[in-house]
Amino acid sequence: MGRLTVLYDADCPLCVHLRHWLLRQRQLVPLDLVPAGSQQARRLFPALDHAATLREITVIGDRGQVYRDTSAWIVCLWALADHRPKAHWLATPAGQPFARVTVLAAAKWREALKGPGGEDAPCGDGHCEVPGPPG
């Protein structure tokens, strides 16, 4: 695998934070981070269900492989030099429950940010201004 594209929710503070974290890591496989549901994502991957990519992390390999949910997080870690051994372990039967719990906890935290109308509570209009990585 030569490259991965990570589709992330650009309106989610947790997702944006994780995007910045991924970009700061040493990558063994280059990661392209693209806002889910964006025109760029639709142009790159016209056959994807783009509404679904806004509900769960989706990673696409350079040969068309599609990873969602827990598998997407594991393949992101696998692409990183310092986290590849952990990714291998998380993909095993012993590690998969830990990966699943982590993904469920992140989803629960993300849902807690949403207000009753589905908008991000701290942001009011659903579009958060999240600062970029420290300079």
C-alpha positions in Angstrom: 0.0 0.0 0.0 1.5 3.3 -1.1 -0.9 5.9 0.3 -4.1 6.2 2.4 -6.8 8.8 2.3 -8.5 9.5 5.6 -12.0 11.1 5.4 -12.7 13.0 8.6 -15.5 15.2 9.8 -14.2 18.8 9.6 -17.0 20.0 11.8 -16.1 17.7 14.7 -13.5 19.1 17.2 -12.4 15.6 18.1 -11.9 14.6 14.5 -10.0 17.8 13.7 -7.8 17.2 16.8 -7.1 13.7 15.6 -6.3 15.0 12.1 -3.7 17.3 13.5 -2.3 14.5 15.6 -2.0 12.2 12.6 -0.2 14.9 10.6 2.4 15.4 13.4 3.3 11.7 13.4 6.0 10.1 11.3 4.2 8.3 8.5 5.4 5.0 6.9 2.5 5.2 4.5 1.5 8.8 3.5 -1.8 9.9 4.8 -4.0 12.4 2.8 -6.6 13.9 5.1 -9.7 15.1 3.3 -12.9 16.5 4.9 -15.7 13.9 4.6 -18.6 14.9 2.4 -16.5 17.7 0.8 -16.5 18.4 -2.9 -12.9 17.0 -2.9 -14.0 13.7 -1.3 -16.9 13.4 -3.7 -14.6 14.0 -6.7 -12.0 11.5 -5.5 -14.5 8.8 -4.5 -17.7 9.2 -6.4 -19.0 5.7 -5.6 -18.8 6.2 -1.8 -21.8 6.8 0.5 -20.7 10.2 1.6 -23.4 10.6 4.2 -22.0 7.5 5.9 -18.4 8.9 5.8 -19.7 11.8 8.0 -21.0 9.2 10.6 -17.9 7.1 10.8 -14.2 7.4 10.0 -13.5 6.1 6.5 -10.1 5.4 5.1 -9.4 4.5 1.4 -6.3 2.7 0.2 -4.6 3.6 -3.1 -6.0 0.3 -4.6 -9.6 1.1 -3.7 -9.6 -0.7 -0.3 -12.3 0.9 2.0 -11.8 0.7 5.8 -14.5 1.9 8.2 -15.0 2.2 11.9 -12.5 0.2 14.0 -10.6 -1.1 10.9 -10.1 2.5 9.8 -8.5 3.5 13.1 -6.3 0.4 13.0 -5.1 1.1 9.5 -4.4 4.7 10.4 -2.2 3.5 13.3 -0.6 0.9 11.0 0.5 3.8 8.7 2.5 5.5 11.5 6.0 4.5 12.4 5.6 4.7 16.1 2.3 2.9 16.2 2.5 0.1 13.7 3.3 -2.6 16.4 0.2 -1.5 18.3 -1.9 -1.6 15.2 -0.7 -5.2 14.5 -1.8 -6.1 18.1 -5.1 -4.3 17.8 -5.9 -6.3 14.7 -5.5 -9.6 16.6 -8.4 -11.3 18.4 -6.9 -10.3 21.7 -6.6 -6.6 20.7 -9.8 -6.1 18.8 -12.0 -5.6 21.9 -9.6 -2.7 23.0 -9.8 -1.1 19.5 -13.6 -1.4 19.5 -14.0 0.1 23.0 -11.8 3.0 22.0 -13.8 3.7 18.9 -17.1 3.5 20.8 -15.8 5.9 23.5 -14.8 8.4 20.8 -18.2 8.1 19.1 -19.9 8.6 22.5 -17.8 11.7 23.2 -18.5 13.0 19.8 -22.3 12.6 20.2 -22.1 14.3 23.6 -20.8 17.4 21.8 -23.9 17.5 19.7 -26.9 19.5 20.8 -30.5 18.4 20.6 -30.7 19.6 16.9 -27.6 17.7 16.0 -25.4 20.8 16.1 -22.2 21.0 18.0 -23.1 22.3 21.4 -20.0 24.5 21.9 -20.2 25.9 18.5 -23.9 26.9 18.2 -24.2 26.8 14.4 -22.6 23.4 14.0 -19.3 24.7 12.5 -16.6 24.9 15.0 -13.5 27.1 14.7 -10.8 24.7 15.8 -7.3 26.1 16.0 -4.6 24.6 13.8 -1.6 22.7 15.2 0.8 24.7 17.4 3.3 26.6 15.2 
